[in-house]
């Protein structure tokens, strides 16, 4: 695996997330030239776009498409999650105050589980930090020694 001087970071979370400072604390720890990959919904996605832009990081905003809608009727976000993760993500940051509560955070849980499945197949470094409804999963082994877990507080 070749090392890159930047990270591709997927940000996901609640559509009602209204704590841009939490997102800022996490994103400000990223190496320069990192790329933020996120969806186009309000909340965590919108916070990530605004914060990343303010920090001078590149943003790749992805949207649900017809193929997602056909593959997952009524739950097109599942297809979007799969496509976002397939873009070569190194790190997943999830922001959701209700993460872990049964029946809540379905899209966020789905994304974290997808990342976990990828990790379990040997392509992720297991590194999870949960504080105040945030979770970080480091995706590649080379992140750990130089970067460590991002702690969102």
N, C-alpha and C positions, 0 to 999 in steps of 0.2 A: 504494500500500500504506500503510495507516495504521499508525502506531507505537503500541505498547502499552507501558505502564510496567512490564511484567513479561514473563517468558518462559514458554512451555510447553516443558518439557524432558523428552525421552524418555530413560529410563535402561534399558539392556539389558546383558546380559552372561552370564557363566558362572553356572551353578547351584551351583558350588562356590566362588564368590568369597567370600573371608573377610577382606577388608581394608576394613572400614568407614571407616578413617581416610583412605584414598584417595578414597572416595566423598565423605566429609565435606569434604576439600580442594576438590573440584570443586564441590559444591553450595553451599559457603559463599561462593563467588565470584558466585553468582547474585543478580540484583536482588531486593529484597524483594517479596513477593507472587507470586513465580514458582510455577508449578504443575508438579509432578513427575508424569509419566505413566509407569507401569511395569506389568509383569505381576505375577503372584502366586506366582512360584516362589521357592525358597530361593536363596541366593547374592546376586548383584548386585541383583535385585529387592528381596529382603528388606532388604539393606543400605540401599538407596535409600529404602525406606519408613521405616525406623527413623531414618536420618539426617535425612531431610527433615522428619519429624515433630518431631525434636529441635531443628531449626533454625526451626521455626515455618512451614515452607512447606506449601502445600496438596499433597495427594497424590490422584491419580486412579489407582486400581489396577484393571486390566482383567484379565479371565479368558477363557480359551478357551471357545467355546460350540459348540453343535451345528452351527451353520452352518460354523464353522471346520473341524470334524471331517468334515462331509460334503464340503466343498470340497477339503480336503487330508487324505485318510485316512492316519492314522499320523503326520501332520506338521501337526497343528492349529495349532501355533505360527506357521506361515506366515500363516494367516488372522489370527491375533491381531496379528502384526507389522504387517500391512497396515492393520488397523483402528486400531491405536494411532497409526501415522504419519498416518492420515487425520484425526486429531482437531485438526489445526492446530499441528503441532510446529514450534518454532523452532530447536531444538538437540537433537542426539542425542549422548548420552554412552554409550560402550560400554566395559565392564570385563571383560576376558578375557585371562588370562595366555597362552593358546595362540592368540590371534588371529593370523591369517596363516599358521599351520601347516596344511599340507594335511590335510584330513579332520577338522579340529577346528573348534569354534566355529561350527557350521553356522547356528544361529539368530541369533547375533550378526552373522555375516558377511551373512546374508540381510537383516537390518535395516539395516546400514550400506550395503549395495548398494541397497536400496529408497530410502534417503535420498539416495544418490548419483544415482540415476535421477531423482528429483524435482529435485535441484540441477541436473542436466544439462538439464532442461526449462526452466531459467531461474527456478526458484522458490527456489533455495538459494544461499547464499554459500559458495564452496568454502573451507573452513577446517578442516584436519585436524591434530591433534596426537597423536602416538603416543609414549608413554613408559610403561614398565613394564606393557605389555599394555592400556593404556587408549587410547581414541580419542575425539575430540570433533569433531563436524561442526556448524559454525554454519550455520543454515538461512536466515536472512534478512539481507539486505544491511545493514539498520540496526544489526545487532549489532556489526559489525566496528569501526566508528570508536569507539564508546563502550565496547565490551565486550571485543573481541579474542577470541582463542582461549582456551578454558579449557585449562590445562595440568595434567594429573593426574600427580603424581609420588609 
